Amino acid sequence: MSSSKVILWGRKGCQHCEEIKSYLEEKNYLYKLIDVEGKDYLRDVLEAKYNIRHVPVIEIGTEGLFQAVLEKDFEQIEHLIEKHILPSGS
């Protein structure tokens, strides 16, 4: 699972971000949190990649190829984790 990743772009005080963090932790999925609070340059990255500046954004992928979920969609998150993470981590 070393090349598989889940990245959560979020910020403190974001209810949707906290719900996704809780979901990932409940499922025991490892993830990296990128806190965008007060860091406009990170929001600039989101804007360049996805044409948005809001969080949460969840990136899921392997081998440097990621797909993003741009809203709180647990079904899509689970689908991408199953597609990218579970086969190589099982």
C-alpha positions in Angstrom: 0.0 0.0 0.0 3.0 2.3 -0.1 2.1 3.8 -3.4 -1.6 4.1 -2.6 -2.9 7.3 -1.0 -5.9 9.1 0.3 -5.4 12.8 0.7 -8.0 15.0 2.5 -7.8 18.7 1.8 -9.6 20.4 4.7 -9.6 23.0 7.4 -10.5 23.3 11.1 -14.1 24.2 11.7 -15.3 22.6 8.5 -18.2 20.3 9.4 -18.0 18.4 6.1 -14.2 17.9 6.5 -14.8 16.5 10.0 -17.4 14.2 8.8 -15.1 12.8 6.1 -12.2 12.5 8.6 -14.5 10.5 10.9 -15.7 8.3 8.0 -12.1 7.5 7.0 -11.0 6.8 10.6 -14.1 4.6 11.2 -13.2 2.6 8.1 -9.5 2.5 9.2 -8.3 4.1 6.0 -5.0 5.8 6.2 -5.0 9.3 4.9 -3.0 12.5 4.8 -4.6 15.7 5.9 -3.6 18.9 4.1 -4.9 21.8 6.2 -5.6 24.8 4.0 -6.6 27.2 6.9 -4.9 30.5 6.3 -2.9 29.2 3.4 -4.1 30.8 0.2 -1.3 29.2 -1.8 -2.9 25.7 -1.0 -6.3 27.0 -2.2 -4.5 28.3 -5.3 -3.3 24.7 -5.9 -7.0 23.4 -5.6 -8.0 26.2 -8.0 -5.4 25.2 -10.5 -6.2 21.5 -10.3 -10.0 21.5 -9.9 -11.1 25.1 -10.5 -12.4 25.4 -6.9 -11.1 26.9 -3.7 -13.4 25.2 -1.2 -12.9 22.1 0.9 -13.3 19.3 1.5 -11.5 17.7 -1.5 -10.6 14.0 -1.3 -7.9 12.7 -3.6 -7.6 9.0 -4.0 -5.1 7.1 -6.2 -2.0 5.1 -6.8 1.3 5.6 -8.6 0.9 9.4 -8.8 -2.5 9.1 -10.6 -5.3 10.6 -8.4 -9.0 11.1 -8.8 -10.8 13.7 -6.7 -14.1 13.8 -5.0 -15.1 17.4 -4.7 -18.0 17.1 -2.3 -19.1 15.0 0.6 -20.0 11.9 -1.4 -19.2 8.8 0.7 -20.4 6.4 -2.1 -17.9 7.9 -4.5 -15.1 7.9 -1.9 -15.7 4.2 -1.2 -15.8 3.4 -4.9 -12.5 5.1 -5.5 -10.9 3.5 -2.4 -12.0 0.1 -3.6 -10.7 0.8 -7.1 -7.3 2.2 -6.1 -6.5 1.1 -2.6 -8.1 -2.1 -1.6 -6.8 -4.4 -4.4 -3.2 -3.5 -3.8 -3.6 -3.4 0.0 -5.4 -6.7 0.5 
